[in-house]
Amino acid sequence: MTVKHDITAHIIAEYLPGTPVEELDSSYDLLENGVISSLELLRLIAWLSDRYDIPFADLEISPDDFRSVGAIEKVVTRFEGLPAAD
């Protein structure tokens, strides 16, 4: 499973239940469209921290880093040093 698919599956399961994974475009704005609120963003960051062992407290991040699946994938791959999928 790719990082992008893993993140997408988590977002679908937690914030968009019943939506087919393939329907969530990686550029869909999760914040602007109300999929993820500020409280849910904290939960998402905690999940990413646990799942990928990312020390977010030590990183410079902004809400834009979590605006879409593609943006989240870039944060994870940047930390892990992996290339992001297109």
Phi, psi and chi 1 to 4 in degrees:
 res  aa     phi    psi   chi1   chi2   chi3   chi4
   1 MET       -  134.6 -176.6  179.7  -48.0      -
   2 THR   -80.6  162.8   66.1      -      -      -
   3 VAL   -58.9  -45.2  170.3      -      -      -
   4 LYS   -59.5  -45.5 -178.8 -168.5  -77.7 -175.3
   5 HIS   -65.7  -40.4 -173.8  -89.3      -      -
   6 ASP   -61.5  -46.6 -169.5   35.0      -      -
   7 ILE   -64.7  -45.5  -66.1  166.4      -      -
   8 THR   -60.0  -46.6  -58.2      -      -      -
   9 ALA   -60.5  -40.2      -      -      -      -
  10 HIS   -65.6  -45.4  176.6   76.1      -      -
  11 ILE   -63.0  -42.1  -70.8  172.4      -      -
  12 ILE   -60.8  -49.8  -66.3  -72.7      -      -
  13 ALA   -62.9  -41.0      -      -      -      -
  14 GLU   -87.6  -35.3  -68.0  -66.0  -42.8      -
  15 TYR  -121.1  -16.7  -49.4  109.2      -      -
  16 LEU  -137.3   52.5  -65.3  167.6      -      -
  17 PRO   -57.2  140.9   15.8  -23.3      -      -
  18 GLY    90.5   -9.8      -      -      -      -
  19 THR   -86.7  129.7  -57.5      -      -      -
  20 PRO   -63.2  138.3  -21.8   32.3      -      -
  21 VAL   -53.7  -40.7  171.6      -      -      -
  22 GLU   -68.4  -11.4   58.5  -84.2   -4.5      -
  23 GLU   -85.2  -14.5  -76.0 -169.7   22.6      -
  24 LEU   -90.9  104.4 -179.0   58.3      -      -
  25 ASP   -68.8  142.2 -173.2   81.9      -      -
  26 SER   -67.0  -13.6   66.2      -      -      -
  27 SER  -103.2    0.6   63.5      -      -      -
  28 TYR   -62.2  127.7 -176.0   75.7      -      -
  29 ASP   -76.9  102.6 -165.7  -41.9      -      -
  30 LEU   -69.9  -31.6  -58.8  167.1      -      -
  31 LEU   -80.7  -51.3  -57.2  176.4      -      -
  32 GLU   -61.5  -34.8 -174.6  175.8  -57.2      -
  33 ASN   -89.8    7.4  -70.2  -59.7      -      -
  34 GLY    75.0   14.6      -      -      -      -
  35 VAL   -70.3  -40.9  174.0      -      -      -
  36 ILE  -122.8  120.5  -63.0  177.7      -      -
  37 SER   -89.6  178.9   68.4      -      -      -
  38 SER   -63.3  -39.2   55.6      -      -      -
  39 LEU   -67.0  -42.1  179.0   58.1      -      -
  40 GLU   -67.0  -29.8  -69.0  161.3  -24.0      -
  41 LEU   -62.9  -40.1 -179.9   56.0      -      -
  42 LEU   -63.6  -40.0  -66.0  174.1      -      -
  43 ARG   -64.7  -40.9  -74.4 -179.8   41.6 -136.6
  44 LEU   -63.7  -43.7  176.9   60.5      -      -
  45 ILE   -62.4  -40.9  -69.4  169.6      -      -
  46 ALA   -62.9  -41.4      -      -      -      -
  47 TRP   -63.7  -46.1  177.1   79.8      -      -
  48 LEU   -61.4  -40.8  -70.2  165.2      -      -
  49 SER   -61.2  -44.6  179.6      -      -      -
  50 ASP   -69.9  -45.8  -70.7  -16.2      -      -
  51 ARG   -66.4  -42.6  176.3   77.9  174.4  170.9
  52 TYR  -112.4    6.6  -63.9  103.1      -      -
  53 ASP    54.9   49.8 -162.7   28.7      -      -
  54 ILE  -102.1  123.9  -60.7  173.4      -      -
  55 PRO   -84.4   77.5   31.8  -34.5      -      -
  56 PHE   -57.6  -28.9  -77.5  103.7      -      -
  57 ALA   -61.6  -24.2      -      -      -      -
  58 ASP   -96.1   -1.3  -60.9  -22.5      -      -
  59 LEU  -111.1  150.6  -58.2  175.5      -      -
  60 GLU   -85.8  115.3  -73.9 -172.3   36.2      -
  61 ILE  -132.8  159.9   55.4  172.8      -      -
  62 SER  -139.6  166.4   75.0      -      -      -
  63 PRO   -55.4  -31.0  -28.8   36.9      -      -
  64 ASP   -61.5  -24.7  -73.5  -22.4      -      -
  65 ASP   -69.3  -11.9  -69.1  -38.1      -      -
  66 PHE  -125.4   17.2  -55.4   94.6      -      -
  67 ARG   -70.0  -29.6 -167.7  158.7  -69.3  -75.1
  68 SER  -148.4  167.7   66.5      -      -      -
  69 VAL   -59.1  -42.2  169.7      -      -      -
  70 GLY   -61.0  -41.2      -      -      -      -
  71 ALA   -66.6  -42.3      -      -      -      -
  72 ILE   -63.3  -42.7  -62.4  165.7      -      -
  73 GLU   -59.0  -40.3  178.8 -167.9   21.4      -
  74 LYS   -63.6  -38.6  -74.6 -179.4 -177.3  176.2
  75 VAL   -62.2  -47.2  169.0      -      -      -
  76 VAL   -64.2  -48.2  171.3      -      -      -
  77 THR   -69.0  -31.7   55.9      -      -      -
  78 ARG   -63.4  -42.0 -177.9  177.2   68.6 -145.7
  79 PHE   -69.4  -41.6  179.3   76.1      -      -
  80 GLU   -83.1  -10.8  -67.1 -173.3  -30.6      -
  81 GLY    73.2   25.1      -      -      -      -
  82 LEU  -101.6  152.4  -57.6  171.9      -      -
  83 PRO   -75.1  138.4   24.4  -30.8      -      -
  84 ALA   -76.2  143.4      -      -      -      -
  85 ALA   -77.9  146.7      -      -      -      -
  86 ASP   -93.6      -  -69.5  -30.2      -      -
